[in-house]
Amino acid sequence: MFDVLFSIAISFAITFLAIPVIITVAEQKKLFDIPDERKVHQSPIPSLGGLGIFAGFMLACLIAIPYQSATDFQYYFSAAFVIFFLGLKDDILVISPIKKFIGQVLAAFLIIYKGNIQIKSMYGFMGIHELPEMFSLLLTYLTIIVIINSFNLIDGIDGLAGTLGLMASTVFGFYFLQVNMLPYSILAFSLAGSLMAFLIFNFQPAKIFMGDTGSLLIGLVNAILVVKFINVANQTDIAVPVLASPAISVAILVIPLMDTLRVFAIRAFHRRSPFSPDRNHIHHLLLDRGYSHRSITLTLVSINIVFIVAAYAGRNLGCTWIILAILIVFFSGIAALYYTRPRARLYVAKTLEATDGELKNPKIVPLTTDTILEHKN
């Protein structure tokens, strides 16, 4: 327990001290996230908060983790460095989606082949148990890459990705602590400590964003924790066995995971790249209804916690029924939000050149409340 508390203290302190310095340097060097028609902030804000998260997280892990019993962690940190430089380059220079995807595949390769992280069983989901090797590898790659991108894509408003990452890593941290897997508990709590410090500067109004450097790191760490949790929790010889661990994992990451899969499906349906930007995320639907960044974050995190509690309470039902229930409830909520969203009213505006009362070059202009300007950072 001392090592866990020590890791939280180190990661929190390093990140808390680093963020103000990063803000100052970013302002001096003009390293801002510039607002555009898709983004919800209206003034340039530094987007290098991931540097502080990474610094606190890595230093805490390097100091607190007992590496004699955690030889695989060197490959996890190698993957974290790949993700770090990938995100940093994207925050500063912007890289193409295909290059970002290749970097994520490389990180997944390191933690699968070298770090021994692999989903080898579905534990009864759809009646499937042990998986063939090839299918197991493909599923693990897909799981890791989707989770990495889920936190990257959910990072659209102040505090949301950080709070969801804090919640998920805390849940995994407590579980691994209960089953005496100290290295994984420290891994989770080191990230949680960094995110707690970062959120002090990221809640509305945000002074800094985490950028891809931070969101990709959160996704990578939670991907490692999820796969390890799935493989460990169903074992009967551990202190706290958890039936239907794949379903519990889905519940822990339900908001970023389900929203990402939904948005990917929408983009594919419209024959667009899954990584192309838009305003179809769940937080955009709530912004259009007039909610503030803070209320959206607290609402979505509370809903996520309800999913976790409900899934754990019904764990004896099995993976298939729990995941089916999660899908039905989540997409029913999305459908309700979508079909009851405010509709734009249109009116015809005259141009200044009209002098005789006739409309010249009329334009159709949406007449709606601009919730983005109401809740600007």
C-alpha positions in Angstrom: 0.0 0.0 0.0 2.9 2.4 0.7 4.2 1.9 -2.9 0.7 2.7 -4.3 0.4 5.9 -2.2 4.0 6.8 -3.0 3.3 6.5 -6.8 0.2 8.7 -6.5 2.1 11.3 -4.6 5.0 11.4 -7.1 2.8 11.5 -10.2 0.5 14.1 -8.7 3.4 16.4 -7.6 5.4 16.1 -10.8 2.3 16.8 -13.0 1.1 19.6 -10.8 4.4 21.4 -10.9 5.0 20.8 -14.6 1.7 22.1 -16.0 2.2 25.8 -15.1 5.7 25.7 -16.6 4.3 24.1 -19.8 1.6 26.7 -20.0 4.2 29.5 -19.7 6.5 28.0 -22.4 3.6 27.3 -24.7 2.4 30.9 -24.5 5.9 32.2 -25.1 6.4 29.9 -28.1 2.8 30.3 -29.4 2.1 26.6 -29.2 -1.7 26.8 -29.1 -4.7 24.8 -30.1 -6.3 27.2 -32.6 -10.1 27.2 -32.6 -12.0 26.4 -35.8 -15.5 25.7 -36.9 -15.5 22.2 -35.3 -13.8 22.9 -32.0 -15.7 24.2 -29.0 -13.2 26.7 -27.6 -13.1 30.2 -28.9 -9.6 31.4 -27.9 -6.2 29.8 -28.4 -5.3 27.4 -25.5 -2.0 25.5 -25.0 -2.5 21.8 -25.9 0.7 20.3 -24.5 -0.7 19.1 -21.1 0.1 15.6 -22.1 3.8 16.4 -21.4 3.0 16.9 -17.8 0.8 13.8 -17.6 3.6 11.7 -19.2 6.3 13.1 -17.0 4.4 12.4 -13.7 3.2 9.0 -14.9 6.6 7.7 -16.1 8.6 9.0 -13.1 6.2 7.5 -10.6 6.3 4.1 -12.4 10.0 4.0 -12.7 10.5 4.7 -9.0 7.6 2.7 -7.5 7.2 -0.5 -9.6 9.2 -3.5 -8.4 10.8 -4.6 -11.7 12.1 -7.9 -10.3 8.5 -9.2 -10.6 7.5 -7.1 -13.6 9.8 -7.9 -16.4 7.1 -7.2 -19.1 6.9 -3.5 -18.0 9.9 -2.5 -20.0 7.9 -3.2 -23.2 4.9 -1.3 -21.9 7.0 1.7 -21.3 8.6 1.3 -24.8 5.1 1.4 -26.2 4.3 4.4 -24.1 7.3 6.3 -25.5 6.1 5.4 -29.1 2.7 6.8 -28.2 4.3 9.9 -26.5 6.3 10.9 -29.5 3.5 10.2 -31.9 1.1 12.4 -29.9 3.7 15.1 -29.4 4.4 15.4 -33.1 0.7 15.5 -33.8 0.1 18.3 -31.2 2.9 20.4 -32.6 3.1 19.7 -36.4 -0.1 17.5 -37.1 0.4 14.2 -38.7 -1.8 12.2 -41.1 -4.2 9.6 -39.8 -2.4 6.8 -41.5 0.9 7.7 -39.8 -0.9 7.9 -36.4 -2.4 4.5 -37.1 0.9 2.9 -37.9 2.4 4.3 -34.7 -0.5 2.8 -32.7 0.0 -0.6 -34.4 3.7 -0.5 -33.5 2.8 0.2 -29.8 0.3 -2.6 -29.9 3.0 -4.9 -31.3 5.3 -4.2 -28.5 2.8 -4.9 -25.7 1.4 -8.0 -27.4 4.5 -9.8 -28.6 7.0 -8.6 -26.0 4.7 -7.7 -23.1 2.7 -10.9 -23.3 -0.7 -9.1 -23.4 -3.2 -11.1 -25.4 -6.9 -11.9 -25.2 -7.0 -15.7 -25.5 -10.6 -16.4 -24.5 -14.0 -14.7 -24.8 -15.1 -16.4 -21.5 -18.5 -17.4 -22.7 -19.5 -14.4 -24.8 -21.8 -15.7 -27.6 -20.9 -19.2 -26.4 -17.2 -18.6 -27.3 -14.4 -19.6 -25.0 -10.8 -20.4 -26.2 -9.8 -18.5 -29.3 -7.6 -19.7 -32.2 -4.2 -18.0 -32.2 -4.7 -15.9 -35.3 -8.2 -14.7 -34.2 -6.8 -14.0 -30.7 -4.1 -11.7 -32.1 -6.5 -9.9 -34.4 -8.9 -9.3 -31.5 -6.2 -8.1 -29.2 -4.8 -5.6 -31.8 -8.4 -4.4 -32.5 -9.1 -4.0 -28.8 -5.9 -2.0 -28.1 -6.2 0.3 -31.1 -9.9 1.0 -30.5 -9.3 1.8 -26.8 -6.3 4.1 -27.6 -8.5 6.0 -30.1 -11.5 6.0 -27.8 -9.9 8.3 -25.3 -8.4 10.4 -28.1 -11.8 10.9 -29.7 -13.7 11.5 -26.5 -11.3 14.4 -25.6 -13.6 17.1 -27.0 -14.6 19.2 -24.0 -13.0 20.4 -20.8 -12.3 17.7 -18.3 -14.1 14.8 -20.0 -11.3 12.5 -21.2 -9.2 13.2 -18.1 -12.1 12.4 -15.7 -13.1 9.2 -17.6 -9.4 8.1 -17.6 -9.1 8.9 -13.9 -12.3 6.8 -13.1 -11.2 3.8 -15.2 -7.6 3.7 -14.0 -8.8 4.0 -10.3 -11.2 1.1 -10.7 -8.4 -1.1 -12.3 -5.9 0.1 -9.7 -8.1 -1.0 -6.8 -8.9 -4.4 -8.4 -5.2 -5.2 -9.0 -4.4 -4.1 -5.5 -7.0 -6.5 -4.1 -5.6 -9.5 -6.1 -2.0 -8.7 -5.1 -0.8 -7.6 -8.5 1.2 -4.6 -7.2 3.0 -3.6 -10.5 -0.3 -3.2 -12.4 -1.9 -1.4 -9.4 1.0 1.1 -9.4 0.7 1.5 -13.2 -3.0 2.4 -12.8 -2.6 4.7 -9.8 0.4 6.5 -11.3 -1.8 7.5 -14.2 -4.6 8.4 -11.8 -2.3 10.7 -9.8 -1.2 12.5 -12.9 -4.7 13.0 -14.2 -5.9 14.3 -10.8 -3.2 17.0 -11.0 -4.0 17.8 -14.7 -7.7 18.1 -14.1 -7.0 21.0 -11.7 -6.0 23.0 -14.8 -8.4 21.4 -17.3 -11.9 21.8 -15.8 -13.9 24.5 -17.4 -12.6 27.1 -18.0 -9.6 25.1 -19.2 -6.1 26.6 -19.0 -4.6 23.8 -21.0 -5.6 20.8 -23.0 -3.9 17.3 -22.8 -3.7 17.0 -26.6 -3.0 13.8 -28.4 0.1 13.3 -26.2 -2.1 12.8 -23.1 -5.2 11.2 -24.6 -3.3 8.5 -26.5 -1.3 7.7 -23.3 -4.5 7.3 -21.3 -5.8 5.0 -24.0 -2.7 2.9 -24.1 -2.4 2.4 -20.3 -6.1 1.5 -20.0 -5.8 -0.9 -23.0 -3.0 -2.7 -21.1 -5.1 -2.8 -17.9 -8.3 -4.0 -19.7 -6.6 -6.9 -21.4 -4.8 -7.9 -18.2 -8.1 -7.6 -16.2 -9.9 -9.8 -18.7 -7.3 -12.6 -18.4 -6.9 -12.4 -14.6 -10.4 -11.7 -13.3 -11.9 -15.0 -14.5 -9.3 -17.2 -12.8 -10.8 -19.1 -9.8 -7.5 -19.2 -7.8 -7.2 -15.4 -7.3 -8.4 -13.5 -4.2 -11.3 -11.7 -6.0 -12.5 -13.6 -9.0 -14.9 -11.6 -11.3 -17.2 -13.5 -13.6 -17.9 -12.1 -17.0 -14.8 -10.0 -17.0 -15.1 -8.9 -20.7 -18.5 -7.5 -19.9 -17.2 -5.7 -16.8 -14.4 -4.2 -18.9 -16.9 -2.9 -21.5 -18.9 -1.3 -18.6 -15.8 0.4 -17.2 -15.0 2.0 -20.6 -18.6 2.2 -21.9 -18.7 6.0 -22.6 -15.5 6.4 -24.6 -15.7 2.9 -26.2 -19.3 2.8 -27.3 -19.2 6.4 -28.5 -16.1 5.7 -30.6 -17.6 2.6 -32.2 -20.7 4.5 -32.9 -18.9 7.4 -34.6 -16.6 5.0 -36.6 -19.8 3.3 -37.9 -21.4 6.7 -38.9 -18.2 7.7 -40.7 -17.9 4.3 -42.5 -21.6 4.5 -43.5 -21.0 7.9 -45.1 -17.8 6.5 -46.8 -15.4 8.7 -44.8 -12.2 7.8 -43.0 -12.9 6.6 -39.4 -10.3 9.2 -38.3 -12.0 12.2 -40.1 -13.2 14.9 -37.7 -16.9 15.7 -37.2 -19.4 16.8 -34.5 -21.2 13.5 -33.9 -19.8 12.6 -30.5 -22.1 12.3 -27.5 -20.7 15.4 -25.9 -21.6 17.4 -29.1 -25.2 16.1 -28.8 -25.3 17.4 -25.2 -23.6 20.7 -26.1 -26.3 21.3 -28.7 -28.9 21.0 -25.9 -27.3 23.8 -23.9 -25.3 21.9 -21.3 -22.0 23.3 -20.0 -18.7 21.4 -20.2 -18.7 20.8 -16.5 -22.2 19.4 -16.4 -21.6 17.2 -19.4 -18.5 15.7 -17.9 -20.1 15.0 -14.5 -23.2 13.6 -16.1 -21.3 11.2 -18.4 -18.9 10.0 -15.7 -21.9 9.4 -13.4 -23.6 7.4 -16.1 -20.4 5.4 -16.7 -20.3 4.6 -12.9 -23.9 3.4 -13.0 -23.0 1.0 -15.9 -20.1 -0.4 -13.9 -22.2 -1.0 -10.8 -25.1 -2.5 -12.8 -22.7 -4.8 -14.8 -21.0 -6.0 -11.6 -24.3 -6.6 -9.9 -25.5 -8.8 -12.8 -22.2 -10.5 -13.4 -23.8 -14.0 -12.9 -25.9 -13.4 -16.0 -22.8 -14.0 -18.2 -21.0 -11.9 -20.8 -23.5 -12.2 -23.6 -26.5 -10.8 -21.7 -24.6 -8.1 -19.9 -23.0 -6.7 -23.1 -26.4 -7.0 -24.9 -28.0 -5.0 -22.1 -25.2 -2.4 -22.3 -25.6 -2.0 -26.0 -29.4 -1.6 -25.8 -29.3 0.9 -23.0 -26.5 3.0 -24.4 -27.8 3.2 -28.0 -31.4 3.8 -26.7 -30.0 6.8 -24.9 -28.1 8.0 -27.9 -31.2 7.7 -30.1 -33.3 9.7 -27.6 -30.6 12.4 -27.6 -30.4 12.4 -31.4 -34.1 12.5 -32.2 -35.0 15.1 -29.6 -32.1 17.4 -30.4 -33.0 21.1 -31.2 -33.7 21.6 -34.8 -32.2 24.6 -36.6 -34.7 27.2 -37.8 -33.9 28.8 -41.2 -34.7 32.3 -42.5 -33.8 34.2 -45.7 -31.5 37.1 -45.3 -31.2 40.0 -47.7 -27.8 41.2 -48.9 -26.7 44.8 -48.4 -26.9 45.4 -52.1 -30.7 45.2 -52.1 -32.1 48.7 -52.4 -35.5 48.3 -54.0 -36.9 45.7 -51.6 -36.1 42.8 -53.9 -34.0 39.9 -52.6 -30.6 39.7 -54.3 -28.6 36.6 -53.7 -30.6 35.4 -50.7 -28.8 33.3 -48.2 -30.3 30.6 -45.9 -29.0 31.3 -42.4 -29.5 28.9 -39.4 -31.2 30.6 -36.5 -30.3 28.7 -33.3 -28.8 29.5 -30.0 -25.0 29.2 -30.2 -24.2 26.9 -27.3 -20.6 26.9 -28.2 -20.3 30.7 -27.6 -22.4 30.4 -24.5 -19.9 27.9 -23.0 -16.7 29.1 -24.5 -13.5 28.4 -22.5 
